[in-house]
Amino acid sequence: MNENIFWVLDTEIGEGKMEDLKLLMTEMSDHTKANEPGTLNYEWFTSSDNKRCALFERYADSAAALVHLSSFMKNFAKRFMEILTVKKFVVYGNPSDEFKDAVKSLGVIYYSPLGGFKR
């Protein structure tokens, strides 16, 4: 069974915050790549009008996702929330109860696997 946990965050970029977002994205991406081997994908996207940002993140398992959440809270959460407003947080997979407890205040929408394949 696939233990990957992945999510999509749909956010709104604060007025005049695009340059701050680019700096934060670079710092967070570099930190995540260097320190979190269980992070498999960590990709940022913006809408054509630069008003919204979506993040696609995939982790080897719930433990790797929890490592990322801990690092995020310690190093980046304050700045992230000053720049972006989370509009939707959708998690895919079968996350552990520990993961669900860690994000319970964030209004997460969960989707469990139904079928298909992964290469």
C-alpha positions as CSV (number, residue, x, y, z in Angstrom):
1,M,0.0,0.0,0.0
2,N,1.2,3.5,-0.8
3,E,2.0,5.4,2.4
4,N,2.6,8.7,0.7
5,I,0.8,11.7,2.1
6,F,0.4,14.7,-0.1
7,W,-1.5,17.9,0.0
8,V,-2.4,21.0,-1.9
9,L,-2.6,24.4,-0.1
10,D,-4.6,27.0,-1.9
11,T,-3.6,30.5,-0.6
12,E,-4.2,34.1,-1.3
13,I,-1.1,36.4,-1.6
14,G,-1.2,39.5,0.4
15,E,-1.3,42.8,-1.4
16,G,2.2,43.9,-2.4
17,K,3.7,40.7,-1.0
18,M,4.9,38.9,-4.2
19,E,8.6,39.7,-3.6
20,D,8.4,38.7,0.0
21,L,6.7,35.4,-1.2
22,K,9.5,34.7,-3.7
23,L,12.2,35.2,-1.0
24,L,10.3,33.0,1.5
25,M,9.6,30.3,-1.1
26,T,13.4,30.1,-2.0
27,E,14.4,29.9,1.7
28,M,11.7,27.3,2.5
29,S,12.5,25.2,-0.6
30,D,16.2,25.3,0.1
31,H,15.8,24.4,3.8
32,T,13.3,21.6,3.0
33,K,15.5,20.1,0.3
34,A,18.6,20.1,2.5
35,N,17.0,18.8,5.7
36,E,14.0,16.7,4.9
37,P,14.8,13.6,2.9
38,G,11.2,12.3,3.3
39,T,9.9,15.3,1.3
40,L,9.4,13.9,-2.2
41,N,7.8,17.0,-3.9
42,Y,7.7,20.6,-2.8
43,E,6.4,22.8,-5.5
44,W,4.9,26.3,-5.6
45,F,2.6,27.7,-8.3
46,T,1.0,31.1,-8.8
47,S,-2.1,32.2,-10.7
48,S,-1.7,34.3,-13.8
49,D,-2.7,37.5,-11.9
50,N,-0.3,36.7,-9.0
51,K,-3.1,36.9,-6.5
52,R,-3.1,33.2,-5.5
53,C,-0.4,30.7,-4.7
54,A,-0.8,26.9,-4.6
55,L,1.6,24.5,-2.9
56,F,1.9,20.9,-3.8
57,E,3.7,18.8,-1.2
58,R,4.3,15.1,-1.1
59,Y,5.9,13.1,1.7
60,A,7.1,9.5,2.0
61,D,4.7,8.9,4.9
62,S,3.0,10.6,7.9
63,A,6.3,10.7,9.9
64,A,8.0,12.7,7.1
65,A,5.0,15.0,6.9
66,L,5.2,15.6,10.7
67,V,8.9,16.4,10.4
68,H,8.1,19.0,7.8
69,L,5.2,20.5,9.9
70,S,7.5,20.8,12.9
71,S,10.2,22.5,10.9
72,F,7.7,24.8,9.3
73,M,6.2,25.8,12.6
74,K,9.7,26.5,14.1
75,N,11.2,28.3,11.2
76,F,8.7,29.7,8.8
77,A,5.0,29.8,10.0
78,K,5.0,33.4,11.2
79,R,6.4,34.8,8.0
80,F,4.3,32.5,5.9
81,M,1.1,33.7,7.5
82,E,2.1,37.3,7.1
83,I,2.4,36.8,3.4
84,L,-0.3,34.2,2.6
85,T,-3.8,33.5,3.7
86,V,-4.7,29.8,3.5
87,K,-8.1,29.4,1.7
88,K,-8.1,25.6,1.4
89,F,-6.0,22.7,2.7
90,V,-6.6,19.3,1.1
91,V,-4.7,16.2,2.2
92,Y,-4.6,13.0,0.2
93,G,-3.7,9.6,1.5
94,N,-4.1,7.8,4.8
95,P,-2.4,10.1,7.3
96,S,-1.8,8.9,10.8
97,D,-3.9,10.0,13.8
98,E,-0.8,11.9,15.0
99,F,-0.7,13.9,11.8
100,K,-4.5,14.6,11.9
101,D,-4.1,15.8,15.5
102,A,-1.3,18.1,14.5
103,V,-3.4,19.9,11.8
104,K,-6.9,19.6,13.4
105,S,-7.2,23.4,13.8
106,L,-6.6,24.1,10.1
107,G,-9.9,23.0,8.6
108,V,-8.2,20.2,6.6
109,I,-10.3,18.3,4.0
110,Y,-9.2,14.6,3.7
111,Y,-9.4,12.4,0.6
112,S,-8.6,8.6,1.1
113,P,-7.3,6.4,-1.8
114,L,-10.0,4.8,-3.9
115,G,-7.9,3.2,-6.7
116,G,-5.5,3.8,-9.6
117,F,-1.8,3.4,-9.8
118,K,1.5,5.1,-9.0
119,R,4.8,4.7,-10.9
